[in-house]
Amino acid sequence: MDAQAIGGSCLCGSVAYEIMPPFMFFQYCYCSRCRKNSGSAHAANIMMEAAQFKWLRGEENIKVFRMPDVRAFSTSFCTVCGSALPWLTKNEKFYIVPAGGLNDDPDAKPDRNIHWASRAAWYVPEGELPCFEEAST
């Protein structure tokens, strides 16, 4: 891929990849599966055509989990550090990329929230919370 490629990796660096814009979407998903997978209030996912994605290293360190009997949910992670990684859709046409794993600015912002009605009861929108430059304790 050329100079427009955006790099990504797992936390330990064992797995690396690059993606190429433009993206089909960049979204926050609040469904219970994405919350459990991300360990957070929502997942931040970017979707693109499979041809816009390339593994650079570490494919032997990737484990994919495909939920049986579910049309559109899978997950992928590094077997060394456990970081969430991109995964190929079941029809093998698209990649879903967890935005938190990107090393570079994707020059895009999330454009929608999905499964909003499924958000956690404890969720408070980020804009309603105080902001600090770093942790105080």
HUKA-V943703 format. One record per pair of residues at least 4 apart in sequence whose ideal C-beta (glycine too) atoms are under 7 Angstrom apart, sorted by the first residue. I is the first residue (numbers start at 1). J is the second residue. Records with the same first field share a line. If there is no record, write none. Layout:
BEGIN
I->J, J
END
This chain:
BEGIN
1->5, 18, 20, 54
4->20, 21
5->18, 19, 20
6->18, 19, 102, 104, 106
7->16, 18, 103, 104
8->17, 18, 19, 97, 101, 102, 103
9->13, 15, 16, 101, 103
10->14, 15, 78, 81, 83, 85, 101
11->81, 83
12->78, 80, 81
14->58, 61, 78, 80, 81
15->57, 58, 61, 62, 78, 85
16->56, 57, 58
17->53, 54, 55, 56, 86
18->54, 56
19->48, 52, 53, 97
20->52
21->107, 108
23->46, 47, 48, 108
24->47, 48
25->47, 111, 112
26->46, 99, 108, 109, 110, 111
27->45, 110, 111, 112, 113, 114
28->42, 44, 110, 113
29->34, 42, 43, 45, 114, 115
30->34, 35, 42, 113, 115, 116, 118, 119
31->35, 115, 118
32->36, 118
33->37, 73
34->38, 42, 43
35->40, 41, 42, 120
37->43, 75, 84
38->42, 43, 84
41->120, 123
43->98
44->98, 99, 100, 110
45->96, 97, 98, 99
46->97, 99, 106
47->94, 96
48->52, 53, 94, 95
49->93, 94
50->88, 92, 93, 94, 95
53->86, 95
55->59
58->62
61->78, 79, 80
62->76, 78, 85
63->76, 77, 79
64->74, 76, 87
65->74, 75
66->74, 90
67->73, 74
74->87
75->84, 87
76->85, 86, 87
77->82, 83, 84, 85
78->82, 83, 85
83->101
84->98, 101
85->101
86->95, 96, 97, 98
87->95, 96
88->92, 95
89->93, 94, 96
99->106
102->106
119->123
124->128, 129
132->136
END
